[in-house]
């Protein structure tokens, strides 16, 4: 089935089959594409996000997925976020519609230690793996003050909510199917803090553990130097659930349980040459406005 999508005066066409969208400019790679990021191709996007104005990174519990499931925990896995401001609309897929506005882009990455990255440059390792990694991005995290500690612990959620969320995703995991066609119910302990119906879940291609984006989004168009947009981007907390599970090749015994970790990241580290969000003067460019869940279109790009 072929569907047309019109966003910001640009028409995008993509095919839908088994719930997977092939977006113009994003032909593959296991990336959730949200907001106005659909207006850019991957090459342009990555060029701009490779020189971020703000970054954030936390260590996450990870495993040696180059070995058969299950294997031991290993250090060196990181979850990170880049924010780049003032990406000109002349660089979109339809530059003829450019009006001189800019966008602010956000990318989230899950990156493996170097030895594991090297292992999955071999396609046979990808095809023969016994691991399955599911990543859920929560698009409606809170805005946090610049002075808030960034230790990845999601302090805006209660410890019971975090525990219950992790358990809910572990309980619903299926080694014989793709990652979560439908999410588990939101635990009552989370109150109105999060809503699992809004989580965006994908199965991570293991050749993406070299730092290929797992999630990308861009703000609405804005004037360069918009201070409000910049403040929002660097204060946006991104809760991310990472699940370490198995596929059918693992022949996991009955009763096996995947490991699930909820981490929160924020682009709180302002890069040299970019002004602090607390400054009253204009910065090189703004960043993403906090995402409201309603009307947020997110597409999964897969091989």
GINOR-V240262 format. One record per residue. RES is the residue in one small letter. PSI is psi as a letter, one per 30 degrees, with the letter a starting at -180 (* if undefined). Layout:
res = <RES	RES>
psi = <PSI	PSI>
This chain:
res = <x	x	x	x	x	x	x	x	x	x	x	x	x	x	x	x	x	x	x	x	x	x	x	x	x	x	x	x	x	x	x	x	x	x	x	x	x	x	x	x	x	x	x	x	x	x	x	x	x	x	x	x	x	x	x	x	x	x	x	x	x	x	x	x	x	x	x	x	x	x	x	x	x	x	x	x	x	x	x	x	x	x	x	x	x	x	x	x	x	x	x	x	x	x	x	x	x	x	x	x	x	x	x	x	x	x	x	x	x	x	x	x	x	x	x	x	x	x	x	x	x	x	x	x	x	x	x	x	x	x	x	x	x	x	x	x	x	x	x	x	x	x	x	x	x	x	x	x	x	x	x	x	x	x	x	x	x	x	x	x	x	x	x	x	x	x	x	x	x	x	x	x	x	x	x	x	x	x	x	x	x	x	x	x	x	x	x	x	x	x	x	x	x	x	x	x	x	x	x	x	x	x	x	x	x	x	x	x	x	x	x	x	x	x	x	x	x	x	x	x	x	x	x	x	x	x	x	x	x	x	x	x	x	x	x	x	x	x	x	x	x	x	x	x	x	x	x	x	x	x	x	x	x	x	x	x	x	x	x	x	x	x	x	x	x	x	x	x	x	x	x	x	x	x	x	x	x	x	x	x	x	x	x	x	x	x	x	x	x	x	x	x	x	x	x	x	x	x	x	x	x	x	x>
psi = <k	k	k	k	k	k	k	h	g	k	k	k	k	l	k	k	k	h	g	k	k	j	k	k	f	i	f	l	g	h	k	k	j	l	b	g	f	f	f	l	l	e	e	e	e	e	e	e	f	f	i	l	f	k	l	l	k	l	k	l	k	l	l	i	g	f	l	k	k	l	a	l	k	k	l	f	k	k	k	l	k	k	k	k	l	h	j	k	f	f	g	l	f	i	f	f	g	k	g	g	l	l	l	k	k	k	k	k	k	j	k	l	l	e	e	e	e	e	e	g	f	j	e	e	e	e	f	g	l	g	l	k	k	k	k	k	k	j	f	h	l	l	k	k	k	f	f	k	k	i	g	g	g	h	f	f	k	l	e	e	e	e	e	e	e	e	e	e	e	e	e	f	k	k	f	f	l	l	j	i	e	k	l	l	l	k	k	f	f	f	b	g	e	l	j	f	f	f	k	j	k	l	k	j	k	f	g	g	g	g	g	k	k	f	k	k	l	l	l	l	k	l	k	k	g	j	e	e	e	e	e	e	e	f	f	j	k	j	k	k	k	k	k	j	a	l	a	f	f	f	h	k	l	k	g	k	k	l	k	k	k	k	l	k	l	k	i	f	j	k	l	k	f	k	l	k	f	f	k	f	l	k	l	e	l	l	a	k	k	k	k	k	e	k	g	j	k	k	k	k	k	l	*>
